[in-house]
Amino acid sequence: MKKLLLILALAVCGLPAGACAASSPKPVQVDLFWEALSPDAWRNFFVVDAVQLRLPAGSVAVNHHVVVQKDKAGQWQSRKGEAELLENGRMAAVQAHYPDKMRLYLVARSLDTSFHGWRGAARFAGIDPEALDKQARAERERLFEQNLKDADGKVAKPDILINGVSYSGKSEPAALLAKINELLPSASRVAIPEAKQPDFKMWVVVSDGPFGTEPTRITKAIGRVFGNDDATAKKVVYGSSEFKKNFKDVKIPVLPTFLFKYDAETAETMAAVTGADVMHSGDYIVFPETSEGAYYPDRKRQANVLELFVMAQCPFGVMAENALYDAIAAKTIPSNVKIKVHYIVESDRKDGVLEFGSLHGEPEWMEDARQMYIQDRHPGKFWAYLKARNEDYRSSEWEGAAKKAGLDPAEITKGFEKGKELLAEDSKVAREYKISASPTFVWEGRNVVPGLGALSRIKGFENVKTGGKPSGSCN
């Protein structure tokens, strides 16, 4: 009888004895730890979701957890405040009571991030919003304690855990897919075309001094444009033997400058990204990048000349002027330094009439013109005027500052047209250096130094006080 039962069992199973209940491969366990208002957490979700859709059904099991902490008083808290804490509670309740509807809730919630958007997301997922709200509030303590336990003291911010281990790869679908795919049994894996690394090389030509150095932030950004997050630029010092050997026919207008071997695809990409015409010289695409400072190697050196580019009503420019005034008075900069102030303004002449445009409006360029006149005609009183004027630089009343500096307001008013002519001519200087930010310094005609904080990089200006806050904001 026992033998007969065994034969029947084998016939039904169609498998060897002991193999009737062959188990399915164990899925890869993915735990998503959330802060409901965190962009990183949402990105993690969409990356995991994309990978789950790409793999065979059942290959990945996803659980959701919220990241919460208790403060010293024992109150629950979340990094982005009460609104995030409330949404964390709802997400914890969905995971606890409606785990099969979590994905639908999250997809709908991502499309309506308003404060009450969770209601529509719940309805879309087939969850009664009122019931969800009651569950989230009534069970908050238990749900948060469980999620705190899930974190096990190891997770304090949005994270992806794969089989209990924090994922440290790139937060992008292809990278996560490759990681999870290799953990699956061979029969469950999907074919992933091999990534072709772009044949991409770049050089950055730099100076051998403190200015015109490599802007590594830009290097990384360019690498990402060409699909290489880990891109580096080969550094070449301008004028070095290596430069002369490999780039002697390449015209470099300013440092730093990135170079790429010229080809149509690279040129098209750079044009699309920058929105500007692509420069090329010899066999190379030439991309100057001066947002973090610049060095003009071929400009004539103006020994001991410091030029300051400002807008008269820019609080940061005023702060720089005041810092230089104090440094002159305290004798903390070299006595042989000549300081020249320039103004960042747009100018044009239409039908013989000068027109100006300035970030802070007409009152600013008018003050620029007055200051140009004073600097040109009364250089010995210019800094005294700036000191007095900057006490209330937004005021339209400038005459009192002129009198404090020993100037005749009537003369300045009479010379206003002359000041406009001087300002129009002076505006060309900022354009030549491509300067648009106030304040910006130019040292000895070659080194462009953006911002007051960078002034200490110039030898002799290390003791200029660059701290403090501006008296106002740009608007």
C-alpha positions as CSV (number, residue, x, y, z in Angstrom):
1,M,0.0,0.0,0.0
2,K,2.8,2.4,0.9
3,K,4.5,1.6,-2.4
4,L,1.3,2.4,-4.3
5,L,1.0,5.8,-2.6
6,L,4.6,6.7,-3.4
7,I,4.0,5.8,-7.1
8,L,0.8,7.9,-7.2
9,A,2.6,10.8,-5.6
10,L,5.4,10.7,-8.1
11,A,2.9,10.5,-11.0
12,V,1.1,13.6,-9.7
13,C,4.3,15.6,-9.1
14,G,6.1,14.4,-12.2
15,L,9.2,14.9,-10.1
16,P,11.7,12.8,-8.2
17,A,10.8,12.0,-4.6
18,G,11.4,14.8,-2.3
19,A,11.2,17.4,-5.1
20,C,7.4,17.9,-5.4
21,A,7.4,21.2,-3.5
22,A,10.4,22.7,-5.3
23,S,10.7,26.3,-3.9
24,S,11.0,29.3,-6.1
25,P,14.3,31.2,-5.9
26,K,14.4,33.6,-3.0
27,P,13.9,37.2,-4.1
28,V,16.5,39.9,-3.5
29,Q,15.3,41.9,-0.5
30,V,15.3,45.7,-1.1
31,D,14.5,48.0,1.8
32,L,13.8,51.6,1.0
33,F,14.3,54.0,3.9
34,W,12.3,57.2,3.5
35,E,12.1,60.8,4.5
36,A,8.8,61.7,2.9
37,L,9.9,65.2,1.7
38,S,13.5,64.2,0.7
39,P,14.3,64.4,-3.1
40,D,16.9,61.7,-2.5
41,A,14.3,59.4,-1.1
42,W,12.0,59.9,-4.1
43,R,14.9,59.3,-6.5
44,N,15.7,56.1,-4.7
45,F,12.1,55.0,-5.1
46,F,11.9,55.6,-8.8
47,V,15.3,53.9,-9.4
48,V,14.2,50.8,-7.4
49,D,10.8,50.8,-9.1
50,A,12.4,50.9,-12.6
51,V,14.7,48.0,-11.7
52,Q,11.8,46.0,-10.3
53,L,9.9,46.5,-13.6
54,R,12.9,45.4,-15.6
55,L,13.4,42.1,-13.8
56,P,11.2,39.0,-13.8
57,A,8.2,39.2,-11.5
58,G,9.0,38.1,-8.0
59,S,12.8,38.7,-8.4
60,V,12.8,41.6,-6.0
61,A,10.8,42.1,-2.8
62,V,10.6,45.8,-1.7
63,N,9.7,47.0,1.8
64,H,9.3,50.6,2.8
65,H,10.4,52.2,6.0
66,V,10.4,55.8,7.3
67,V,13.3,57.4,9.0
68,V,12.3,59.1,12.3
69,Q,14.0,60.0,15.5
70,K,13.1,61.0,19.0
71,D,14.3,64.3,20.5
72,K,15.5,64.7,24.1
73,A,12.0,65.2,25.3
74,G,10.9,61.9,23.7
75,Q,9.0,63.5,20.9
76,W,9.1,62.1,17.4
77,Q,10.8,64.3,14.8
78,S,11.8,64.3,11.2
79,R,14.5,66.5,9.6
80,K,12.0,68.6,7.5
81,G,9.5,69.2,10.3
82,E,5.9,68.3,11.1
83,A,4.7,68.1,7.5
84,E,7.2,65.4,6.8
85,L,6.4,63.6,10.1
86,L,2.7,63.5,9.1
87,E,3.5,62.1,5.7
88,N,5.9,59.6,7.2
89,G,3.1,58.4,9.4
90,R,0.8,57.9,6.5
91,M,3.5,56.0,4.5
92,A,4.2,53.8,7.5
93,A,0.4,53.0,7.8
94,V,0.1,52.2,4.1
95,Q,3.1,49.8,4.4
96,A,1.6,48.2,7.5
97,H,-2.0,47.8,6.3
98,Y,-1.9,48.0,2.5
99,P,1.6,46.8,1.4
100,D,0.3,45.7,-2.0
101,K,-1.0,49.2,-2.7
102,M,2.2,51.0,-1.6
103,R,3.5,51.4,-5.1
104,L,0.3,52.9,-6.4
105,Y,0.1,55.3,-3.5
106,L,3.7,56.5,-4.1
107,V,3.3,56.9,-7.8
108,A,0.2,59.0,-7.4
109,R,1.7,61.0,-4.5
110,S,4.7,61.9,-6.6
111,L,2.3,63.6,-9.1
112,D,0.6,65.7,-6.4
113,T,3.0,66.9,-3.7
114,S,0.7,69.4,-2.2
115,F,-0.1,69.2,1.5
116,H,-3.4,67.4,0.8
117,G,-2.2,65.5,-2.2
118,W,-2.1,62.3,-0.1
119,R,-5.9,62.1,-0.2
120,G,-6.0,61.7,-3.9
121,A,-3.1,59.3,-3.9
122,A,-4.9,57.1,-1.3
123,R,-8.1,57.1,-3.4
124,F,-6.1,56.2,-6.5
125,A,-4.5,53.3,-4.7
126,G,-7.9,52.1,-3.5
127,I,-7.5,53.2,0.1
128,D,-10.1,55.1,2.0
129,P,-8.4,58.4,3.0
130,E,-10.3,58.7,6.2
131,A,-9.4,55.2,7.3
132,L,-5.8,55.8,6.4
133,D,-5.7,59.1,8.4
134,K,-7.2,57.3,11.5
135,Q,-4.7,54.5,11.2
136,A,-1.7,56.8,10.8
137,R,-2.8,58.9,13.9
138,A,-4.0,56.1,16.2
139,E,-1.1,53.8,15.5
140,R,1.6,56.5,15.1
141,E,3.6,55.4,18.2
142,R,3.6,51.7,17.3
143,L,4.4,52.4,13.7
144,F,7.3,54.7,14.4
145,E,8.7,52.5,17.0
146,Q,8.7,49.6,14.5
147,N,10.4,51.7,11.9
148,L,13.0,52.9,14.4
149,K,13.6,49.3,15.2
150,D,13.9,48.5,11.4
151,A,16.6,51.2,11.1
152,D,18.5,49.4,13.9
153,G,20.5,52.5,14.6
154,K,22.3,52.2,11.3
155,V,20.0,54.2,9.0
156,A,19.6,57.9,9.7
157,K,18.8,59.2,6.2
158,P,17.2,58.0,3.0
159,D,18.9,54.8,1.9
160,I,18.6,51.6,-0.2
161,L,19.5,48.4,1.5
162,I,20.0,45.3,-0.6
163,N,19.8,42.1,1.4
164,G,20.5,44.2,4.5
165,V,23.5,46.0,3.1
166,S,23.5,49.7,2.2
167,Y,23.8,50.3,-1.5
168,S,26.8,52.5,-2.3
169,G,26.6,52.6,-6.1
170,K,25.3,55.2,-8.4
171,S,21.7,56.3,-7.9
172,E,20.7,55.4,-11.4
173,P,18.6,52.5,-12.8
174,A,21.4,50.8,-14.9
175,A,23.8,50.7,-12.0
176,L,21.3,49.3,-9.5
177,L,20.0,46.8,-12.0
178,A,23.5,45.5,-12.5
179,K,24.0,45.1,-8.8
180,I,20.7,43.3,-8.1
181,N,21.0,41.2,-11.3
182,E,24.3,39.7,-10.1
183,L,22.6,38.6,-6.9
184,L,19.9,36.6,-8.7
185,P,20.2,33.0,-9.8
186,S,21.5,32.7,-13.3
187,A,18.1,31.6,-14.6
188,S,16.4,34.7,-13.3
189,R,19.0,37.2,-14.6
190,V,18.3,39.6,-17.5
191,A,20.6,40.4,-20.3
192,I,22.2,43.8,-19.9
193,P,24.1,45.2,-22.9
194,E,27.6,46.0,-22.0
195,A,28.2,49.7,-21.4
196,K,30.4,51.4,-23.9
197,Q,32.6,53.9,-22.3
198,P,32.7,57.1,-24.4
199,D,36.0,57.7,-26.1
200,F,36.4,61.0,-24.3
201,K,39.5,62.9,-23.3
202,M,39.9,66.4,-22.1
203,W,42.8,68.6,-21.0
204,V,42.7,71.7,-18.8
205,V,45.3,74.3,-19.4
206,V,46.1,76.2,-16.1
207,S,48.6,78.7,-14.8
208,D,51.4,77.9,-12.4
209,G,50.2,80.5,-9.9
210,P,47.2,80.8,-7.6
211,F,44.9,82.1,-10.3
212,G,43.7,80.3,-13.4
213,T,43.6,76.9,-11.7
214,E,41.4,73.9,-12.5
215,P,37.7,74.4,-11.6
216,T,37.1,70.8,-10.5
217,R,33.4,71.4,-10.2
218,I,33.3,72.2,-13.9
219,T,35.5,69.2,-14.8
220,K,32.9,66.9,-13.2
221,A,30.0,68.7,-14.8
222,I,31.6,68.3,-18.3
223,G,32.3,64.7,-17.6
224,R,28.6,64.1,-16.8
225,V,27.6,65.8,-20.0
226,F,29.6,63.1,-21.9
227,G,28.3,60.3,-19.8
228,N,31.4,59.8,-17.6
229,D,30.7,60.7,-13.9
230,D,34.3,59.9,-13.0
231,A,35.9,62.0,-15.8
232,T,39.1,63.8,-15.1
233,A,41.0,66.4,-17.1
234,K,44.7,66.1,-17.9
235,K,46.3,69.2,-16.3
236,V,48.8,71.1,-18.5
237,V,50.6,74.2,-17.3
238,Y,50.5,77.0,-19.8
239,G,53.9,77.7,-21.3
240,S,55.4,74.4,-19.9
241,S,57.5,72.1,-22.1
242,E,54.5,69.7,-22.3
243,F,52.2,72.6,-23.5
244,K,54.7,73.7,-26.1
245,K,55.2,70.2,-27.3
246,N,51.5,69.2,-27.7
247,F,49.5,72.5,-27.9
248,K,51.9,75.1,-29.4
249,D,49.4,75.8,-32.3
250,V,46.4,76.2,-30.0
251,K,45.5,79.8,-29.1
252,I,44.6,80.0,-25.4
253,P,42.9,83.4,-24.6
254,V,42.5,82.9,-20.8
255,L,43.2,80.3,-18.1
256,P,41.8,77.9,-17.2
257,T,40.7,76.6,-20.6
258,F,39.4,73.1,-21.3
259,L,40.6,71.4,-24.6
260,F,38.9,68.6,-26.4
261,K,40.1,66.8,-29.6
262,Y,37.9,68.3,-32.3
263,D,35.2,66.1,-33.8
264,A,31.6,67.0,-35.0
265,E,29.8,65.1,-32.2
266,T,31.8,66.8,-29.4
267,A,31.4,70.2,-31.0
268,E,27.6,69.6,-31.3
269,T,27.4,68.5,-27.7
270,M,29.3,71.5,-26.3
271,A,27.3,73.9,-28.4
272,A,24.0,72.4,-27.1
273,V,25.1,72.5,-23.5
274,T,26.7,76.0,-23.5
275,G,24.2,77.6,-25.9
276,A,27.2,79.4,-27.5
277,D,29.3,79.1,-30.6
278,V,32.1,76.5,-30.2
279,M,35.6,77.9,-30.4
280,H,38.3,75.8,-31.9
281,S,41.9,76.3,-32.6
282,G,44.2,73.9,-34.4
283,D,42.8,70.4,-33.8
284,Y,41.1,71.2,-30.6
285,I,37.8,72.6,-29.2
286,V,38.7,75.5,-26.9
287,F,36.4,76.1,-23.9
288,P,37.5,78.9,-21.5
289,E,35.9,78.6,-18.0
290,T,36.3,81.7,-15.8
291,S,33.4,81.5,-13.3
292,E,35.9,80.7,-10.4
293,G,38.6,83.2,-11.5
294,A,40.9,83.6,-14.4
295,Y,44.4,84.5,-15.6
296,Y,45.1,86.3,-18.8
297,P,48.6,85.3,-19.7
298,D,49.0,87.5,-22.8
299,R,47.7,90.8,-21.2
300,K,50.3,93.4,-20.4
301,R,51.2,93.3,-16.7
302,Q,50.2,96.5,-14.7
303,A,52.5,96.3,-11.7
304,N,50.8,96.8,-8.3
305,V,47.4,97.8,-9.8
306,L,44.3,96.5,-8.1
307,E,41.0,97.0,-10.0
308,L,37.7,96.6,-8.3
309,F,34.5,96.1,-10.3
310,V,31.3,96.9,-8.5
311,M,27.7,98.2,-8.8
312,A,27.2,101.3,-6.7
313,Q,24.1,99.9,-5.0
314,C,25.2,96.3,-4.6
315,P,25.6,95.5,-0.9
316,F,28.5,93.1,-1.6
317,G,30.3,95.7,-3.8
318,V,29.8,98.3,-1.0
319,M,31.2,95.8,1.5
320,A,34.3,95.3,-0.7
321,E,34.8,99.1,-1.0
322,N,34.5,99.5,2.8
323,A,37.0,96.7,3.3
324,L,39.5,98.4,1.1
325,Y,38.9,101.8,2.7
326,D,39.6,100.2,6.1
327,A,42.7,98.4,4.8
328,I,44.1,101.7,3.4
329,A,43.5,103.5,6.6
330,A,45.0,100.7,8.7
331,K,47.9,100.3,6.3
332,T,47.4,96.5,6.0
333,I,48.0,96.5,2.2
334,P,51.2,97.5,0.4
335,S,51.6,101.3,0.2
336,N,52.6,101.2,-3.4
337,V,49.3,99.6,-4.6
338,K,47.2,101.7,-6.9
339,I,43.5,101.0,-6.7
340,K,41.0,101.8,-9.5
341,V,37.3,101.3,-9.2
342,H,35.3,100.2,-12.3
343,Y,31.5,99.9,-12.7
344,I,29.5,97.0,-14.1
345,V,26.9,98.6,-16.3
346,E,25.4,98.2,-19.8
347,S,25.8,101.2,-22.1
348,D,24.7,102.1,-25.6
349,R,24.6,105.2,-27.7
350,K,21.5,105.7,-29.8
351,D,21.2,108.7,-32.1
352,G,24.0,110.3,-30.2
353,V,22.3,109.8,-26.8
354,L,23.9,107.7,-24.1
355,E,21.7,105.0,-22.5
356,F,22.5,102.9,-19.5
357,G,21.2,99.8,-17.9
358,S,22.1,98.6,-14.4
359,L,20.9,95.8,-12.2
360,H,19.5,98.1,-9.5
361,G,17.9,100.6,-11.9
362,E,18.5,104.2,-12.9
363,P,19.6,105.5,-9.5
364,E,22.5,103.1,-9.5
365,W,24.0,104.0,-12.9
366,M,23.5,107.7,-12.1
367,E,25.5,107.1,-8.9
368,D,28.1,105.2,-11.0
369,A,28.4,108.3,-13.2
370,R,28.9,110.6,-10.2
371,Q,31.6,108.3,-8.7
372,M,33.4,108.1,-12.1
373,Y,33.5,111.9,-12.3
374,I,34.8,112.2,-8.7
375,Q,37.4,109.5,-9.2
376,D,38.6,111.2,-12.4
377,R,38.6,114.8,-11.3
378,H,39.1,114.5,-7.5
379,P,41.0,111.2,-6.9
380,G,42.3,112.4,-3.5
381,K,38.7,112.8,-2.2
382,F,37.2,109.7,-3.9
383,W,37.6,107.3,-1.0
384,A,36.3,109.8,1.5
385,Y,33.2,110.2,-0.7
386,L,32.8,106.4,-0.9
387,K,33.1,106.1,2.8
388,A,30.4,108.7,3.5
389,R,28.1,107.6,0.6
390,N,28.2,104.0,1.5
391,E,26.7,104.7,4.9
392,D,23.4,105.0,3.1
393,Y,24.1,103.9,-0.5
394,R,20.4,103.3,-1.4
395,S,19.5,106.9,-0.5
396,S,19.0,109.4,-3.4
397,E,20.6,112.0,-1.2
398,W,24.3,112.1,-2.2
399,E,25.0,115.7,-1.6
400,G,25.7,115.3,2.1
401,A,28.4,112.7,1.4
402,A,30.0,115.0,-1.2
403,K,30.2,117.8,1.4
404,K,31.7,115.5,4.0
405,A,34.4,114.6,1.5
406,G,35.1,118.3,0.8
407,L,33.5,118.3,-2.6
408,D,31.1,120.8,-4.2
409,P,27.8,119.2,-5.1
410,A,27.1,121.9,-7.7
411,E,30.3,121.0,-9.5
412,I,29.4,117.3,-9.5
413,T,25.9,118.1,-10.8
414,K,27.4,120.3,-13.6
415,G,29.9,117.5,-14.5
416,F,27.2,114.8,-14.7
417,E,27.3,114.6,-18.5
418,K,31.1,114.2,-18.3
419,G,30.6,111.5,-15.7
420,K,28.3,109.6,-18.2
421,E,30.9,109.8,-20.9
422,L,33.5,108.4,-18.5
423,L,31.1,105.7,-17.4
424,A,30.3,104.6,-21.0
425,E,34.0,104.3,-21.7
426,D,34.7,102.5,-18.4
427,S,31.9,99.9,-19.0
428,K,34.1,98.4,-21.8
429,V,36.6,97.2,-19.3
430,A,34.2,94.9,-17.5
431,R,33.1,93.5,-20.9
432,E,36.7,92.8,-21.9
433,Y,37.2,90.8,-18.8
434,K,33.7,89.2,-19.0
435,I,33.0,90.4,-15.5
436,S,29.4,90.6,-14.4
437,A,29.5,89.9,-10.7
438,S,30.0,92.5,-8.0
439,P,32.5,92.6,-6.5
440,T,35.3,91.2,-8.7
441,F,38.9,92.1,-8.5
442,V,41.6,92.2,-11.2
443,W,45.2,92.1,-10.0
444,E,48.0,93.6,-12.2
445,G,45.8,93.4,-15.3
446,R,45.9,89.6,-15.5
447,N,44.4,87.9,-12.5
448,V,40.6,87.9,-12.2
449,V,39.5,87.2,-8.6
450,P,35.7,86.9,-7.9
451,G,34.4,87.9,-4.5
452,L,35.9,89.7,-1.5
453,G,36.7,86.4,0.2
454,A,39.2,85.5,-2.5
455,L,41.1,88.8,-2.2
456,S,43.4,87.2,0.4
457,R,44.9,85.0,-2.3
458,I,46.8,88.0,-3.6
459,K,50.1,88.5,-1.9
460,G,50.0,91.5,0.3
461,F,46.3,91.4,0.8
462,E,46.2,88.6,3.3
463,N,45.2,90.9,6.1
464,V,42.3,92.6,4.5
465,K,39.2,91.9,6.6
466,T,36.8,90.0,4.4
467,G,34.3,88.7,7.1
468,G,31.0,90.2,8.1
469,K,27.6,90.6,6.4
470,P,26.5,93.1,3.7
471,S,24.2,95.8,4.8
472,G,21.3,94.7,2.6
473,S,20.6,92.3,-0.2
474,C,20.6,92.4,-4.0
475,N,17.1,92.7,-5.4
